[in-house]
């Protein structure tokens, strides 16, 4: 959620949905462990400028986001995939996400909003399977609507003109098509519940902004494969230096950590398939106004993995966003 504040509060035009969609950067990819070496969060991509700020006045915020990731897990590691065990995995994904956020206004010092995200995915997955002494690689490709993401409520509080916090409850619904034996699926075939906290600190003297997003993800069981993903802890942070021409440059860091072991027949054979990752990379932003009154924000980031265990390791993790408020 970005800082679109009325007179008497600091004005700062940035991404208007950070607090709501902080976990929206999805892929059945860069989570730790989880089935397929995949999961919903992408390390380093859940934090957005103004992540802890919910605007105090009613408005509608539209956002379009594009994510591209290309990664792999080494063939020396066994990976749960399509109800079987693959010797490593390679994955390529392109996500397009259209989001709408409605800010309702405030009560008792808190400001409230709700949002929904409709994702479309193109993905290609390659796994290597053994049958006796023989091994063979198999690829699968799909493109379709992915699981939808809902934010029933996000509540923001302004400690001061420079310190803001937003609390949200979000969930993924298994609305995408799923086939248990397919390597590439436009769904994870489970519900995922995501409580989240976001904080924004602004330093006007130096035109600096710092944003942090912390979340937990709780998965239901994939009944088609009898696979239960363990909860995930996500933490992303970002610092940005803003310039008078609307351009900003900064650095993003992020991690996804698995809390406990995955369970189910396949997970048990892999000792719970516990994993984690860490990502680091630059971001560039641009803020302006359409017609002199509608804030428009855009950004581009590249956040490759530095380390990873039991998850896709990607050197190509790119995100582009554009957000406008009415």
Number of C-alpha atoms within 10 A of each C-alpha: 30 27 26 23 17 11 6 7 14 15 13 15 24 29 32 31 31 26 35 36 26 27 29 25 24 24 25 26 29 33 30 35 32 33 29 29 29 24 24 23 26 31 32 32 30 27 32 31 28 32 33 33 33 34 26 24 14 15 15 16 22 19 21 18 20 19 22 19 24 20 22 21 23 17 14 8 16 22 29 26 28 19 19 16 21 23 20 24 29 20 27 21 22 18 21 18 22 14 21 17 22 18 22 17 15 18 10 6 11 17 22 24 27 20 22 19 22 16 24 19 24 19 23 18 22 20 25 19 19 12 7 6 5 7 12 11 12 13 15 14 17 15 16 15 18 28 26 19 25 22 21 15 15 25 24 26 22 20 10 10 15 14 16 22 24 27 22 23 18 24 21 25 17 18 17 18 14 17 15 16 13 15 23 26 26 25 23 28 24 20 17 22 19 22 17 23 23 29 23 27 21 20 13 12 6 10 13 17 20 22 25 27 28 21 22 20 24 16 21 15 19 17 11 14 20 13 22 22 29 24 22 25 20 26 23 27 23 25 22 22 17 20 14 8 9 14 17 21 18 18 19 25 23 25 27 26 22 23 17 14 20 24 21 17 16 22 25 13 13 18 11 20 28 22 22 22 26 24 26 21 19 17 20 18 23 20 22 18 14 11 7 7 10 14 23 22 24 20 22 18 22 22 26 23 25 15 14 22 19 26 31 30 27 23 16 15 24 19 20 18 19 20 24 22 24 13
